[in-house]
Amino acid sequence: MGTTKIETTKEKVKKEAAEHKAETLEKKGAVAKAEAKETIDDIKLGALNLAEKAADKFEEVKAKVKKAI
């Protein structure tokens, strides 16, 4: 009778540990997804900044060419 109780407790602990591990993995997945979105947003902002700088440089060159002509 004592062995059955130990086995039941052992199985309960194993089940709880598995549930906690699954919850932890789910949370880690959510964090990884959020970090990926943040990185993508940073890349998009960087690309927009580069495009803006390129447009500014183009306008500078265009103005210089206009003055030279």
Steps between C-alpha positions, in 0.01 A plus 500: 500500500787741577657441157180598319489834681865568414438415134193724491694786656791440264268507198335818632837669540607389151174637355542834679861525387397431139227765522744755641750420227232544233394834652861615513559403136182683400615813682848474347337471158297814564812688610693382193213610276490843665878538467481402133229760439710761679802414285291521183368839610857620564603382153202676340584823685863470392397451139269801515777713649739393225240577234442841657874574507533388138214730400664788687834435328325484164338836564842646601662369184210619290531850651877506437453393141233764453739768635780376278288526189 
